[in-house]
């Protein structure tokens, strides 16, 4: 089973990072108010980025690393990833 790390943008502009085995379903849960407590009052949320990891442990480690970044660092990461994908 593949695990994914993802970053969401909430309605208030804040960013949320999480992990899931099914990002699409998890996004639906967040937007239905049945996801993380953080996103319940900040929906709708928009998926900005996700990456597939080989194991749950790897996904949790990546999530923890991203959560330590400042919002500016997360925004730069997303922008740089988008630039690399369109080049």
C-alpha positions in Angstrom: 0.0 0.0 0.0 1.4 3.4 -1.0 1.4 6.3 1.4 1.2 10.0 0.3 2.2 13.2 2.0 0.2 16.2 1.0 -0.1 19.9 1.5 -3.5 21.7 1.5 -4.4 25.4 1.3 -7.2 26.2 3.6 -9.9 28.9 3.0 -8.0 31.3 5.4 -4.8 30.9 3.4 -3.1 28.7 6.0 -1.4 25.4 5.0 -2.1 22.0 6.3 0.2 19.0 5.9 -0.9 15.4 6.3 -0.6 11.8 5.1 -3.0 9.3 3.6 -3.2 6.2 1.6 -5.9 7.8 -0.6 -5.4 11.6 -1.1 -8.6 12.1 -3.1 -10.8 10.5 -0.4 -8.9 12.3 2.4 -9.5 15.6 0.6 -13.2 14.8 0.4 -13.2 14.1 4.1 -11.5 17.4 4.9 -14.0 19.3 2.7 -16.9 17.5 4.4 -15.7 18.6 7.8 -14.8 15.0 8.8 -11.0 15.4 8.4 -8.6 16.9 10.8 -9.9 19.3 13.5 -7.6 22.0 12.0 -9.3 21.9 8.6 -12.9 21.7 9.9 -13.3 25.4 10.4 -11.1 26.3 7.5 -12.8 24.5 4.6 -13.0 24.3 1.7 -9.4 23.2 1.3 -7.5 22.8 -1.9 -4.8 20.2 -2.7 -1.5 22.0 -3.6 1.0 19.2 -3.6 1.3 15.5 -2.8 4.1 12.9 -3.1 4.0 9.1 -3.0 6.2 7.4 -0.4 7.1 3.7 -0.2 6.1 3.2 3.5 4.0 4.8 6.2 7.2 5.5 8.2 8.7 7.4 5.3 5.5 9.4 4.8 5.4 10.2 8.6 9.0 11.4 8.5 8.4 13.5 5.4 5.3 15.0 7.0 7.2 15.8 10.2 10.0 17.5 8.3 7.5 19.6 6.3 5.6 20.6 9.4 8.8 22.1 10.9 9.1 24.5 7.9 7.8 28.0 8.1 4.8 29.0 5.9 7.2 30.9 3.7 9.4 27.8 3.3 6.3 25.7 2.4 5.1 28.3 -0.1 8.6 28.4 -1.8 8.7 24.6 -1.9 5.3 24.5 -3.7 6.3 27.3 -6.1 9.6 25.6 -6.9 7.9 22.2 -7.4 5.4 23.8 -9.8 8.2 25.5 -11.8 10.1 22.2 -12.1 6.9 20.4 -13.4 6.2 23.0 -16.0 9.7 23.3 -17.4 
